[in-house]
Amino acid sequence: MAIILGIESSCDDTSASICINGKICSNIIAGQLVHQNYGGVIPELASRVHQQNIIPAVHEAISVAKIHKNDIDAVAFTRGPGLLGSLLVGTSFAKAFALANNLPLIEVNHMQAHILAHFIEENKPEFPFLCLTVSGGHTQIVLVRDYFDMEIVGQTTDDAAGEAFDKTAKLLGLPYPGGPLIDKYAKLGNKDAFKFPEPQIPGLDFSFSGLKTSIMYFVRDRLKENPEFLQENLNDVCASVQDRIISILLNKMKKASTQYQINTIAIAGGVSANSGLRGALMETAELLNWKVFIPKFEYCTDNAAMIAIAGYHKYLNNEFVGQDIAPLARLQF
């Protein structure tokens, strides 16, 4: 029996999870409301709140899983990428817990873990598959050949899709985090009401900075004509913006599927919780005969269950690290 404690602290969610023989038995997530006052995550505040939340989160994860801390066989933690101060809290706690209990340490790449969240549930994708990983900080197309044999074949050249959602929401006067609110209002709007440009980026790479700029000028010009424009057209603007971001993502996935002759498609990361993206992906799957895998909502955003499941598979391969390990804010695959 292998019992893994997973710890995630890459951004503003403190999370702890217990994985027993590949089954997630607890997944505790403590969010941070303090950032709502600033319209985005403040790194210094995030790391301080992680310090407050990490011990209660780990304690609750162990309690919910109905085990004792002495039952744990290894500690898996997010080494990166992420905010350095936040990563330091999780890494330091993991090292201390492992040292105190004479346990091995397992480092986990946060972006790889998002992809491996697909192996939490019984319905698992078969290798190889393509995964669209979309979050506030990353937008990537990943060719997944095995659990840790992954290659980024396309990525954003500037902003991430989640960043485009959140910054657009700010332009529209919506509070942080704005991505879920755009999704909410988009359900009530007409996606064909307004047209925004689709960047023509070669290959499988993405770009969202130009789209953000066009939205900014669109909002500025419409407000000059009618100061009440956003109040009167918020649903349609959200629907139109969301539709364009989704089309950018899926058009690249269609290209990747054709290029690599792979029709097993997965999505991961915070933006994979977007209902518009999920719906459009399912529609595309029917047209192109894709076999699609979409994680549960609780495994889309940052969570320790994905760290624990990644740690479990590394544990099976005896992939451990020493106490000299340090977090890396820009950790690559």
C-alpha positions as protocol buffer text, in pm:
chain_id: "A"
residue {
  index: 1
  type: MET
  ca { x: 0 y: 0 z: 0 }
}
residue {
  index: 2
  type: ALA
  ca { x: 129 y: 346 z: -96 }
}
residue {
  index: 3
  type: ILE
  ca { x: -10 y: 650 z: 83 }
}
residue {
  index: 4
  type: ILE
  ca { x: 100 y: 985 z: -63 }
}
residue {
  index: 5
  type: LEU
  ca { x: 50 y: 1329 z: 91 }
}
residue {
  index: 6
  type: GLY
  ca { x: 23 y: 1588 z: -184 }
}
residue {
  index: 7
  type: ILE
  ca { x: 83 y: 1960 z: -125 }
}
residue {
  index: 8
  type: GLU
  ca { x: 2 y: 2239 z: -372 }
}
residue {
  index: 9
  type: SER
  ca { x: 89 y: 2606 z: -314 }
}
residue {
  index: 10
  type: SER
  ca { x: 191 y: 2746 z: -653 }
}
residue {
  index: 11
  type: CYS
  ca { x: -35 y: 3053 z: -655 }
}
residue {
  index: 12
  type: ASP
  ca { x: -317 y: 3155 z: -421 }
}
residue {
  index: 13
  type: ASP
  ca { x: -477 y: 2820 z: -329 }
}
residue {
  index: 14
  type: THR
  ca { x: -336 y: 2618 z: -41 }
}
residue {
  index: 15
  type: SER
  ca { x: -425 y: 2255 z: -95 }
}
residue {
  index: 16
  type: ALA
  ca { x: -350 y: 1917 z: 61 }
}
residue {
  index: 17
  type: SER
  ca { x: -456 y: 1572 z: -52 }
}
residue {
  index: 18
  type: ILE
  ca { x: -416 y: 1208 z: 43 }
}
residue {
  index: 19
  type: CYS
  ca { x: -378 y: 946 z: -230 }
}
residue {
  index: 20
  type: ILE
  ca { x: -400 y: 578 z: -130 }
}
residue {
  index: 21
  type: ASN
  ca { x: -293 y: 331 z: -400 }
}
residue {
  index: 22
  type: GLY
  ca { x: -387 y: 571 z: -677 }
}
residue {
  index: 23
  type: LYS
  ca { x: -723 y: 669 z: -526 }
}
residue {
  index: 24
  type: ILE
  ca { x: -782 y: 1021 z: -398 }
}
residue {
  index: 25
  type: CYS
  ca { x: -926 y: 999 z: -46 }
}
residue {
  index: 26
  type: SER
  ca { x: -922 y: 1371 z: 39 }
}
residue {
  index: 27
  type: ASN
  ca { x: -864 y: 1698 z: -145 }
}
residue {
  index: 28
  type: ILE
  ca { x: -873 y: 2008 z: 73 }
}
residue {
  index: 29
  type: ILE
  ca { x: -848 y: 2352 z: -88 }
}
residue {
  index: 30
  type: ALA
  ca { x: -820 y: 2679 z: 106 }
}
residue {
  index: 31
  type: GLY
  ca { x: -874 y: 2984 z: -115 }
}
residue {
  index: 32
  type: GLN
  ca { x: -764 y: 3342 z: -52 }
}
residue {
  index: 33
  type: LEU
  ca { x: -1023 y: 3620 z: -62 }
}
residue {
  index: 34
  type: VAL
  ca { x: -772 y: 3896 z: 17 }
}
residue {
  index: 35
  type: HIS
  ca { x: -677 y: 3940 z: -350 }
}
residue {
  index: 36
  type: GLN
  ca { x: -1027 y: 4050 z: -450 }
}
residue {
  index: 37
  type: ASN
  ca { x: -945 y: 4393 z: -311 }
}
residue {
  index: 38
  type: TYR
  ca { x: -661 y: 4437 z: -562 }
}
residue {
  index: 39
  type: GLY
  ca { x: -798 y: 4291 z: -886 }
}
residue {
  index: 40
  type: GLY
  ca { x: -532 y: 4019 z: -899 }
}
residue {
  index: 41
  type: VAL
  ca { x: -302 y: 3800 z: -692 }
}
residue {
  index: 42
  type: ILE
  ca { x: -50 y: 3989 z: -476 }
}
residue {
  index: 43
  type: PRO
  ca { x: 248 y: 3750 z: -434 }
}
residue {
  index: 44
  type: GLU
  ca { x: 356 y: 3871 z: -89 }
}
residue {
  index: 45
  type: LEU
  ca { x: 4 y: 3842 z: 50 }
}
residue {
  index: 46
  type: ALA
  ca { x: -39 y: 3500 z: -111 }
}
residue {
  index: 47
  type: SER
  ca { x: 270 y: 3356 z: 59 }
}
residue {
  index: 48
  type: ARG
  ca { x: 162 y: 3492 z: 398 }
}
residue {
  index: 49
  type: VAL
  ca { x: -184 y: 3336 z: 372 }
}
residue {
  index: 50
  type: HIS
  ca { x: -27 y: 3006 z: 262 }
}
residue {
  index: 51
  type: GLN
  ca { x: 164 y: 3007 z: 592 }
}
residue {
  index: 52
  type: GLN
  ca { x: -165 y: 3044 z: 778 }
}
residue {
  index: 53
  type: ASN
  ca { x: -351 y: 2779 z: 578 }
}
residue {
  index: 54
  type: ILE
  ca { x: -105 y: 2498 z: 514 }
}
residue {
  index: 55
  type: ILE
  ca { x: -109 y: 2325 z: 855 }
}
residue {
  index: 56
  type: PRO
  ca { x: -491 y: 2327 z: 886 }
}
residue {
  index: 57
  type: ALA
  ca { x: -523 y: 2203 z: 524 }
}
residue {
  index: 58
  type: VAL
  ca { x: -283 y: 1912 z: 579 }
}
residue {
  index: 59
  type: HIS
  ca { x: -447 y: 1824 z: 911 }
}
residue {
  index: 60
  type: GLU
  ca { x: -792 y: 1819 z: 749 }
}
residue {
  index: 61
  type: ALA
  ca { x: -670 y: 1613 z: 452 }
}
residue {
  index: 62
  type: ILE
  ca { x: -531 y: 1349 z: 687 }
}
residue {
  index: 63
  type: SER
  ca { x: -850 y: 1352 z: 898 }
}
residue {
  index: 64
  type: VAL
  ca { x: -1087 y: 1323 z: 602 }
}
residue {
  index: 65
  type: ALA
  ca { x: -884 y: 1033 z: 460 }
}
residue {
  index: 66
  type: LYS
  ca { x: -915 y: 862 z: 800 }
}
residue {
  index: 67
  type: ILE
  ca { x: -548 y: 785 z: 831 }
}
residue {
  index: 68
  type: HIS
  ca { x: -270 y: 881 z: 1074 }
}
residue {
  index: 69
  type: LYS
  ca { x: 30 y: 1087 z: 973 }
}
residue {
  index: 70
  type: ASN
  ca { x: 248 y: 784 z: 1054 }
}
residue {
  index: 71
  type: ASP
  ca { x: 70 y: 592 z: 776 }
}
residue {
  index: 72
  type: ILE
  ca { x: 204 y: 825 z: 505 }
}
residue {
  index: 73
  type: ASP
  ca { x: 473 y: 675 z: 279 }
}
residue {
  index: 74
  type: ALA
  ca { x: 592 y: 985 z: 89 }
}
residue {
  index: 75
  type: VAL
  ca { x: 533 y: 1358 z: 49 }
}
residue {
  index: 76
  type: ALA
  ca { x: 474 y: 1504 z: -298 }
}
residue {
  index: 77
  type: PHE
  ca { x: 486 y: 1880 z: -346 }
}
residue {
  index: 78
  type: THR
  ca { x: 470 y: 2139 z: -622 }
}
residue {
  index: 79
  type: ARG
  ca { x: 823 y: 2251 z: -703 }
}
residue {
  index: 80
  type: GLY
  ca { x: 711 y: 2489 z: -981 }
}
residue {
  index: 81
  type: PRO
  ca { x: 620 y: 2673 z: -1190 }
}
residue {
  index: 82
  type: GLY
  ca { x: 445 y: 2937 z: -981 }
}
residue {
  index: 83
  type: LEU
  ca { x: 497 y: 3231 z: -748 }
}
residue {
  index: 84
  type: LEU
  ca { x: 830 y: 3184 z: -573 }
}
residue {
  index: 85
  type: GLY
  ca { x: 708 y: 3293 z: -228 }
}
residue {
  index: 86
  type: SER
  ca { x: 407 y: 3064 z: -248 }
}
residue {
  index: 87
  type: LEU
  ca { x: 619 y: 2771 z: -368 }
}
residue {
  index: 88
  type: LEU
  ca { x: 863 y: 2830 z: -82 }
}
residue {
  index: 89
  type: VAL
  ca { x: 588 y: 2779 z: 175 }
}
residue {
  index: 90
  type: GLY
  ca { x: 473 y: 2448 z: 28 }
}
residue {
  index: 91
  type: THR
  ca { x: 827 y: 2322 z: -38 }
}
residue {
  index: 92
  type: SER
  ca { x: 948 y: 2414 z: 310 }
}
residue {
  index: 93
  type: PHE
  ca { x: 653 y: 2246 z: 477 }
}
residue {
  index: 94
  type: ALA
  ca { x: 692 y: 1932 z: 264 }
}
residue {
  index: 95
  type: LYS
  ca { x: 1064 y: 1910 z: 348 }
}
residue {
  index: 96
  type: ALA
  ca { x: 1001 y: 1964 z: 719 }
}
residue {
  index: 97
  type: PHE
  ca { x: 717 y: 1710 z: 733 }
}
residue {
  index: 98
  type: ALA
  ca { x: 924 y: 1454 z: 542 }
}
residue {
  index: 99
  type: LEU
  ca { x: 1231 y: 1512 z: 760 }
}
residue {
  index: 100
  type: ALA
  ca { x: 1035 y: 1488 z: 1085 }
}
residue {
  index: 101
  type: ASN
  ca { x: 867 y: 1164 z: 977 }
}
residue {
  index: 102
  type: ASN
  ca { x: 1163 y: 1011 z: 789 }
}
residue {
  index: 103
  type: LEU
  ca { x: 975 y: 1010 z: 458 }
}
residue {
  index: 104
  type: PRO
  ca { x: 1096 y: 1040 z: 98 }
}
residue {
  index: 105
  type: LEU
  ca { x: 1023 y: 1359 z: -98 }
}
residue {
  index: 106
  type: ILE
  ca { x: 873 y: 1374 z: -447 }
}
residue {
  index: 107
  type: GLU
  ca { x: 892 y: 1690 z: -658 }
}
residue {
  index: 108
  type: VAL
  ca { x: 606 y: 1755 z: -901 }
}
residue {
  index: 109
  type: ASN
  ca { x: 583 y: 1988 z: -1199 }
}
residue {
  index: 110
  type: HIS
  ca { x: 259 y: 2184 z: -1158 }
}
residue {
  index: 111
  type: MET
  ca { x: 173 y: 2179 z: -1530 }
}
residue {
  index: 112
  type: GLN
  ca { x: 241 y: 1808 z: -1565 }
}
residue {
  index: 113
  type: ALA
  ca { x: 17 y: 1751 z: -1264 }
}
residue {
  index: 114
  type: HIS
  ca { x: -272 y: 1933 z: -1434 }
}
residue {
  index: 115
  type: ILE
  ca { x: -246 y: 1681 z: -1716 }
}
residue {
  index: 116
  type: LEU
  ca { x: -215 y: 1384 z: -1479 }
}
residue {
  index: 117
  type: ALA
  ca { x: -539 y: 1492 z: -1308 }
}
residue {
  index: 118
  type: HIS
  ca { x: -702 y: 1287 z: -1585 }
}
residue {
  index: 119
  type: PHE
  ca { x: -575 y: 973 z: -1412 }
}
residue {
  index: 120
  type: ILE
  ca { x: -764 y: 1040 z: -1089 }
}
residue {
  index: 121
  type: GLU
  ca { x: -1095 y: 906 z: -1221 }
}
residue {
  index: 122
  type: GLU
  ca { x: -1164 y: 563 z: -1371 }
}
residue {
  index: 123
  type: ASN
  ca { x: -1218 y: 701 z: -1722 }
}
residue {
  index: 124
  type: LYS
  ca { x: -854 y: 756 z: -1821 }
}
residue {
  index: 125
  type: PRO
  ca { x: -711 y: 857 z: -2161 }
}
residue {
  index: 126
  type: GLU
  ca { x: -485 y: 613 z: -2341 }
}
residue {
  index: 127
  type: PHE
  ca { x: -137 y: 717 z: -2453 }
}
residue {
  index: 128
  type: PRO
  ca { x: -55 y: 901 z: -2668 }
}
residue {
  index: 129
  type: PHE
  ca { x: -295 y: 1192 z: -2640 }
}
residue {
  index: 130
  type: LEU
  ca { x: -296 y: 1567 z: -2687 }
}
residue {
  index: 131
  type: CYS
  ca { x: -377 y: 1790 z: -2392 }
}
residue {
  index: 132
  type: LEU
  ca { x: -477 y: 2156 z: -2410 }
}
residue {
  index: 133
  type: THR
  ca { x: -356 y: 2302 z: -2082 }
}
residue {
  index: 134
  type: VAL
  ca { x: -510 y: 2642 z: -2017 }
}
residue {
  index: 135
  type: SER
  ca { x: -476 y: 2852 z: -1703 }
}
residue {
  index: 136
  type: GLY
  ca { x: -410 y: 3205 z: -1585 }
}
residue {
  index: 137
  type: GLY
  ca { x: -38 y: 3170 z: -1648 }
}
residue {
  index: 138
  type: HIS
  ca { x: -9 y: 2906 z: -1920 }
}
residue {
  index: 139
  type: THR
  ca { x: -162 y: 2804 z: -2250 }
}
residue {
  index: 140
  type: GLN
  ca { x: -2 y: 2493 z: -2398 }
}
residue {
  index: 141
  type: ILE
  ca { x: -67 y: 2204 z: -2631 }
}
residue {
  index: 142
  type: VAL
  ca { x: 114 y: 1903 z: -2489 }
}
residue {
  index: 143
  type: LEU
  ca { x: 185 y: 1574 z: -2662 }
}
residue {
  index: 144
  type: VAL
  ca { x: 157 y: 1315 z: -2383 }
}
residue {
  index: 145
  type: ARG
  ca { x: 333 y: 987 z: -2467 }
}
residue {
  index: 146
  type: ASP
  ca { x: 346 y: 850 z: -2110 }
}
residue {
  index: 147
  type: TYR
  ca { x: 297 y: 968 z: -1751 }
}
residue {
  index: 148
  type: PHE
  ca { x: 613 y: 1179 z: -1754 }
}
residue {
  index: 149
  type: ASP
  ca { x: 703 y: 1169 z: -2121 }
}
residue {
  index: 150
  type: MET
  ca { x: 547 y: 1498 z: -2232 }
}
residue {
  index: 151
  type: GLU
  ca { x: 641 y: 1748 z: -2500 }
}
residue {
  index: 152
  type: ILE
  ca { x: 507 y: 2101 z: -2541 }
}
residue {
  index: 153
  type: VAL
  ca { x: 425 y: 2131 z: -2913 }
}
residue {
  index: 154
  type: GLY
  ca { x: 251 y: 2469 z: -2895 }
}
residue {
  index: 155
  type: GLN
  ca { x: 226 y: 2750 z: -2641 }
}
residue {
  index: 156
  type: THR
  ca { x: 140 y: 3116 z: -2603 }
}
residue {
  index: 157
  type: THR
  ca { x: 395 y: 3366 z: -2723 }
}
residue {
  index: 158
  type: ASP
  ca { x: 267 y: 3628 z: -2479 }
}
residue {
  index: 159
  type: ASP
  ca { x: -40 y: 3616 z: -2253 }
}
residue {
  index: 160
  type: ALA
  ca { x: -229 y: 3306 z: -2143 }
}
residue {
  index: 161
  type: ALA
  ca { x: -596 y: 3239 z: -2214 }
}
residue {
  index: 162
  type: GLY
  ca { x: -686 y: 3275 z: -1846 }
}
residue {
  index: 163
  type: GLU
  ca { x: -506 y: 3608 z: -1839 }
}
residue {
  index: 164
  type: ALA
  ca { x: -710 y: 3722 z: -2140 }
}
residue {
  index: 165
  type: PHE
  ca { x: -1030 y: 3631 z: -1956 }
}
residue {
  index: 166
  type: ASP
  ca { x: -932 y: 3805 z: -1633 }
}
residue {
  index: 167
  type: LYS
  ca { x: -795 y: 4122 z: -1796 }
}
residue {
  index: 168
  type: THR
  ca { x: -1098 y: 4149 z: -2022 }
}
residue {
  index: 169
  type: ALA
  ca { x: -1319 y: 4120 z: -1715 }
}
residue {
  index: 170
  type: LYS
  ca { x: -1127 y: 4409 z: -1560 }
}
residue {
  index: 171
  type: LEU
  ca { x: -1187 y: 4618 z: -1873 }
}
residue {
  index: 172
  type: LEU
  ca { x: -1556 y: 4539 z: -1838 }
}
residue {
  index: 173
  type: GLY
  ca { x: -1561 y: 4652 z: -1475 }
}
residue {
  index: 174
  type: LEU
  ca { x: -1606 y: 4301 z: -1332 }
}
residue {
  index: 175
  type: PRO
  ca { x: -1442 y: 4202 z: -1000 }
}
residue {
  index: 176
  type: TYR
  ca { x: -1154 y: 3956 z: -968 }
}
residue {
  index: 177
  type: PRO
  ca { x: -1148 y: 3670 z: -1053 }
}
residue {
  index: 178
  type: GLY
  ca { x: -1328 y: 3775 z: -1370 }
}
residue {
  index: 179
  type: GLY
  ca { x: -1299 y: 3461 z: -1584 }
}
residue {
  index: 180
  type: PRO
  ca { x: -1587 y: 3275 z: -1415 }
}
residue {
  index: 181
  type: LEU
  ca { x: -1804 y: 3589 z: -1437 }
}
residue {
  index: 182
  type: ILE
  ca { x: -1747 y: 3620 z: -1812 }
}
residue {
  index: 183
  type: ASP
  ca { x: -1854 y: 3256 z: -1841 }
}
residue {
  index: 184
  type: LYS
  ca { x: -2165 y: 3331 z: -1634 }
}
residue {
  index: 185
  type: TYR
  ca { x: -2275 y: 3634 z: -1837 }
}
residue {
  index: 186
  type: ALA
  ca { x: -2182 y: 3470 z: -2168 }
}
residue {
  index: 187
  type: LYS
  ca { x: -2455 y: 3210 z: -2113 }
}
residue {
  index: 188
  type: LEU
  ca { x: -2710 y: 3493 z: -2134 }
}
residue {
  index: 189
  type: GLY
  ca { x: -2562 y: 3668 z: -2438 }
}
residue {
  index: 190
  type: ASN
  ca { x: -2534 y: 3639 z: -2816 }
}
residue {
  index: 191
  type: LYS
  ca { x: -2186 y: 3522 z: -2919 }
}
residue {
  index: 192
  type: ASP
  ca { x: -2236 y: 3667 z: -3268 }
}
residue {
  index: 193
  type: ALA
  ca { x: -2323 y: 4017 z: -3145 }
}
residue {
  index: 194
  type: PHE
  ca { x: -1968 y: 4152 z: -3181 }
}
residue {
  index: 195
  type: LYS
  ca { x: -1669 y: 4029 z: -3379 }
}
residue {
  index: 196
  type: PHE
  ca { x: -1317 y: 4028 z: -3240 }
}
residue {
  index: 197
  type: PRO
  ca { x: -1006 y: 3936 z: -3444 }
}
residue {
  index: 198
  type: GLU
  ca { x: -837 y: 3596 z: -3436 }
}
residue {
  index: 199
  type: PRO
  ca { x: -456 y: 3623 z: -3431 }
}
residue {
  index: 200
  type: GLN
  ca { x: -281 y: 3451 z: -3722 }
}
residue {
  index: 201
  type: ILE
  ca { x: 11 y: 3287 z: -3542 }
}
residue {
  index: 202
  type: PRO
  ca { x: 213 y: 3025 z: -3734 }
}
residue {
  index: 203
  type: GLY
  ca { x: 228 y: 2662 z: -3623 }
}
residue {
  index: 204
  type: LEU
  ca { x: 61 y: 2555 z: -3301 }
}
residue {
  index: 205
  type: ASP
  ca { x: 149 y: 2862 z: -3093 }
}
residue {
  index: 206
  type: PHE
  ca { x: -101 y: 3109 z: -2947 }
}
residue {
  index: 207
  type: SER
  ca { x: -118 y: 3484 z: -2891 }
}
residue {
  index: 208
  type: PHE
  ca { x: -373 y: 3675 z: -2684 }
}
residue {
  index: 209
  type: SER
  ca { x: -212 y: 4018 z: -2641 }
}
residue {
  index: 210
  type: GLY
  ca { x: -356 y: 4152 z: -2968 }
}
residue {
  index: 211
  type: LEU
  ca { x: -702 y: 4029 z: -2878 }
}
residue {
  index: 212
  type: LYS
  ca { x: -682 y: 4205 z: -2541 }
}
residue {
  index: 213
  type: THR
  ca { x: -578 y: 4528 z: -2715 }
}
residue {
  index: 214
  type: SER
  ca { x: -867 y: 4506 z: -2962 }
}
residue {
  index: 215
  type: ILE
  ca { x: -1112 y: 4454 z: -2675 }
}
residue {
  index: 216
  type: MET
  ca { x: -967 y: 4754 z: -2492 }
}
residue {
  index: 217
  type: TYR
  ca { x: -1012 y: 4983 z: -2795 }
}
residue {
  index: 218
  type: PHE
  ca { x: -1358 y: 4837 z: -2862 }
}
residue {
  index: 219
  type: VAL
  ca { x: -1474 y: 4915 z: -2508 }
}
residue {
  index: 220
  type: ARG
  ca { x: -1317 y: 5263 z: -2516 }
}
residue {
  index: 221
  type: ASP
  ca { x: -1480 y: 5358 z: -2846 }
}
residue {
  index: 222
  type: ARG
  ca { x: -1823 y: 5222 z: -2757 }
}
residue {
  index: 223
  type: LEU
  ca { x: -1824 y: 5402 z: -2422 }
}
residue {
  index: 224
  type: LYS
  ca { x: -1746 y: 5729 z: -2602 }
}
residue {
  index: 225
  type: GLU
  ca { x: -2055 y: 5677 z: -2815 }
}
residue {
  index: 226
  type: ASN
  ca { x: -2273 y: 5555 z: -2527 }
}
residue {
  index: 227
  type: PRO
  ca { x: -2163 y: 5573 z: -2161 }
}
residue {
  index: 228
  type: GLU
  ca { x: -2422 y: 5304 z: -2078 }
}
residue {
  index: 229
  type: PHE
  ca { x: -2292 y: 5063 z: -2342 }
}
residue {
  index: 230
  type: LEU
  ca { x: -2150 y: 4803 z: -2103 }
}
residue {
  index: 231
  type: GLN
  ca { x: -2455 y: 4799 z: -1879 }
}
residue {
  index: 232
  type: GLU
  ca { x: -2677 y: 4752 z: -2183 }
}
residue {
  index: 233
  type: ASN
  ca { x: -2461 y: 4496 z: -2366 }
}
residue {
  index: 234
  type: LEU
  ca { x: -2255 y: 4316 z: -2100 }
}
residue {
  index: 235
  type: ASN
  ca { x: -2396 y: 3969 z: -2176 }
}
residue {
  index: 236
  type: ASP
  ca { x: -2334 y: 4001 z: -2550 }
}
residue {
  index: 237
  type: VAL
  ca { x: -1981 y: 4137 z: -2503 }
}
residue {
  index: 238
  type: CYS
  ca { x: -1893 y: 3852 z: -2266 }
}
residue {
  index: 239
  type: ALA
  ca { x: -2039 y: 3594 z: -2504 }
}
residue {
  index: 240
  type: SER
  ca { x: -1852 y: 3739 z: -2802 }
}
residue {
  index: 241
  type: VAL
  ca { x: -1519 y: 3760 z: -2619 }
}
residue {
  index: 242
  type: GLN
  ca { x: -1552 y: 3408 z: -2482 }
}
residue {
  index: 243
  type: ASP
  ca { x: -1644 y: 3271 z: -2823 }
}
residue {
  index: 244
  type: ARG
  ca { x: -1330 y: 3422 z: -2979 }
}
residue {
  index: 245
  type: ILE
  ca { x: -1098 y: 3289 z: -2706 }
}
residue {
  index: 246
  type: ILE
  ca { x: -1252 y: 2943 z: -2744 }
}
residue {
  index: 247
  type: SER
  ca { x: -1221 y: 2951 z: -3124 }
}
residue {
  index: 248
  type: ILE
  ca { x: -851 y: 3043 z: -3095 }
}
residue {
  index: 249
  type: LEU
  ca { x: -793 y: 2747 z: -2864 }
}
residue {
  index: 250
  type: LEU
  ca { x: -991 y: 2489 z: -3060 }
}
residue {
  index: 251
  type: ASN
  ca { x: -862 y: 2589 z: -3403 }
}
residue {
  index: 252
  type: LYS
  ca { x: -510 y: 2516 z: -3282 }
}
residue {
  index: 253
  type: MET
  ca { x: -623 y: 2185 z: -3132 }
}
residue {
  index: 254
  type: LYS
  ca { x: -777 y: 2085 z: -3466 }
}
residue {
  index: 255
  type: LYS
  ca { x: -447 y: 2164 z: -3634 }
}
residue {
  index: 256
  type: ALA
  ca { x: -250 y: 1966 z: -3374 }
}
residue {
  index: 257
  type: SER
  ca { x: -482 y: 1667 z: -3405 }
}
residue {
  index: 258
  type: THR
  ca { x: -432 y: 1661 z: -3781 }
}
residue {
  index: 259
  type: GLN
  ca { x: -56 y: 1717 z: -3760 }
}
residue {
  index: 260
  type: TYR
  ca { x: 5 y: 1435 z: -3509 }
}
residue {
  index: 261
  type: GLN
  ca { x: -278 y: 1208 z: -3627 }
}
residue {
  index: 262
  type: ILE
  ca { x: -414 y: 1183 z: -3272 }
}
residue {
  index: 263
  type: ASN
  ca { x: -785 y: 1203 z: -3195 }
}
residue {
  index: 264
  type: THR
  ca { x: -764 y: 1148 z: -2818 }
}
residue {
  index: 265
  type: ILE
  ca { x: -795 y: 1501 z: -2681 }
}
residue {
  index: 266
  type: ALA
  ca { x: -788 y: 1623 z: -2320 }
}
residue {
  index: 267
  type: ILE
  ca { x: -812 y: 1964 z: -2155 }
}
residue {
  index: 268
  type: ALA
  ca { x: -667 y: 2068 z: -1819 }
}
residue {
  index: 269
  type: GLY
  ca { x: -602 y: 2376 z: -1606 }
}
residue {
  index: 270
  type: GLY
  ca { x: -827 y: 2641 z: -1456 }
}
residue {
  index: 271
  type: VAL
  ca { x: -982 y: 2755 z: -1784 }
}
residue {
  index: 272
  type: SER
  ca { x: -1092 y: 2397 z: -1856 }
}
residue {
  index: 273
  type: ALA
  ca { x: -1368 y: 2468 z: -1601 }
}
residue {
  index: 274
  type: ASN
  ca { x: -1518 y: 2719 z: -1849 }
}
residue {
  index: 275
  type: SER
  ca { x: -1858 y: 2585 z: -1958 }
}
residue {
  index: 276
  type: GLY
  ca { x: -1830 y: 2745 z: -2301 }
}
residue {
  index: 277
  type: LEU
  ca { x: -1499 y: 2570 z: -2371 }
}
residue {
  index: 278
  type: ARG
  ca { x: -1634 y: 2238 z: -2246 }
}
residue {
  index: 279
  type: GLY
  ca { x: -1943 y: 2265 z: -2463 }
}
residue {
  index: 280
  type: ALA
  ca { x: -1752 y: 2371 z: -2774 }
}
residue {
  index: 281
  type: LEU
  ca { x: -1501 y: 2091 z: -2724 }
}
residue {
  index: 282
  type: MET
  ca { x: -1780 y: 1833 z: -2708 }
}
residue {
  index: 283
  type: GLU
  ca { x: -1938 y: 1976 z: -3025 }
}
residue {
  index: 284
  type: THR
  ca { x: -1602 y: 1961 z: -3204 }
}
residue {
  index: 285
  type: ALA
  ca { x: -1552 y: 1605 z: -3082 }
}
residue {
  index: 286
  type: GLU
  ca { x: -1877 y: 1496 z: -3246 }
}
residue {
  index: 287
  type: LEU
  ca { x: -1781 y: 1657 z: -3576 }
}
residue {
  index: 288
  type: LEU
  ca { x: -1423 y: 1524 z: -3588 }
}
residue {
  index: 289
  type: ASN
  ca { x: -1472 y: 1194 z: -3406 }
}
residue {
  index: 290
  type: TRP
  ca { x: -1247 y: 1293 z: -3119 }
}
residue {
  index: 291
  type: LYS
  ca { x: -1235 y: 1098 z: -2796 }
}
residue {
  index: 292
  type: VAL
  ca { x: -1248 y: 1374 z: -2537 }
}
residue {
  index: 293
  type: PHE
  ca { x: -1146 y: 1375 z: -2170 }
}
residue {
  index: 294
  type: ILE
  ca { x: -1251 y: 1659 z: -1940 }
}
residue {
  index: 295
  type: PRO
  ca { x: -1164 y: 1655 z: -1566 }
}
residue {
  index: 296
  type: LYS
  ca { x: -1418 y: 1720 z: -1291 }
}
residue {
  index: 297
  type: PHE
  ca { x: -1446 y: 2085 z: -1191 }
}
residue {
  index: 298
  type: GLU
  ca { x: -1265 y: 2022 z: -861 }
}
residue {
  index: 299
  type: TYR
  ca { x: -960 y: 1893 z: -1050 }
}
residue {
  index: 300
  type: CYS
  ca { x: -945 y: 2181 z: -1303 }
}
residue {
  index: 301
  type: THR
  ca { x: -828 y: 2462 z: -1078 }
}
residue {
  index: 302
  type: ASP
  ca { x: -514 y: 2433 z: -863 }
}
residue {
  index: 303
  type: ASN
  ca { x: -553 y: 2139 z: -625 }
}
residue {
  index: 304
  type: ALA
  ca { x: -337 y: 1890 z: -437 }
}
residue {
  index: 305
  type: ALA
  ca { x: -517 y: 1582 z: -571 }
}
residue {
  index: 306
  type: MET
  ca { x: -332 y: 1624 z: -901 }
}
residue {
  index: 307
  type: ILE
  ca { x: -3 y: 1660 z: -709 }
}
residue {
  index: 308
  type: ALA
  ca { x: -79 y: 1347 z: -509 }
}
residue {
  index: 309
  type: ILE
  ca { x: -166 y: 1137 z: -815 }
}
residue {
  index: 310
  type: ALA
  ca { x: 149 y: 1257 z: -993 }
}
residue {
  index: 311
  type: GLY
  ca { x: 346 y: 1178 z: -678 }
}
residue {
  index: 312
  type: TYR
  ca { x: 193 y: 830 z: -665 }
}
residue {
  index: 313
  type: HIS
  ca { x: 317 y: 745 z: -1014 }
}
residue {
  index: 314
  type: LYS
  ca { x: 662 y: 884 z: -932 }
}
residue {
  index: 315
  type: TYR
  ca { x: 661 y: 680 z: -609 }
}
residue {
  index: 316
  type: LEU
  ca { x: 604 y: 363 z: -812 }
}
residue {
  index: 317
  type: ASN
  ca { x: 916 y: 456 z: -1014 }
}
residue {
  index: 318
  type: ASN
  ca { x: 1121 y: 541 z: -701 }
}
residue {
  index: 319
  type: GLU
  ca { x: 1170 y: 898 z: -823 }
}
residue {
  index: 320
  type: PHE
  ca { x: 1266 y: 1084 z: -507 }
}
residue {
  index: 321
  type: VAL
  ca { x: 1460 y: 1403 z: -429 }
}
residue {
  index: 322
  type: GLY
  ca { x: 1677 y: 1510 z: -138 }
}
residue {
  index: 323
  type: GLN
  ca { x: 1639 y: 1774 z: 130 }
}
residue {
  index: 324
  type: ASP
  ca { x: 1854 y: 2011 z: -78 }
}
residue {
  index: 325
  type: ILE
  ca { x: 1568 y: 2057 z: -328 }
}
residue {
  index: 326
  type: ALA
  ca { x: 1453 y: 2416 z: -391 }
}
residue {
  index: 327
  type: PRO
  ca { x: 1148 y: 2556 z: -570 }
}
residue {
  index: 328
  type: LEU
  ca { x: 1177 y: 2695 z: -923 }
}
residue {
  index: 329
  type: ALA
  ca { x: 933 y: 2967 z: -1027 }
}
residue {
  index: 330
  type: ARG
  ca { x: 991 y: 2893 z: -1398 }
}
residue {
  index: 331
  type: LEU
  ca { x: 1028 y: 2516 z: -1384 }
}
residue {
  index: 332
  type: GLN
  ca { x: 1009 y: 2360 z: -1729 }
}
residue {
  index: 333
  type: PHE
  ca { x: 895 y: 2014 z: -1838 }
}
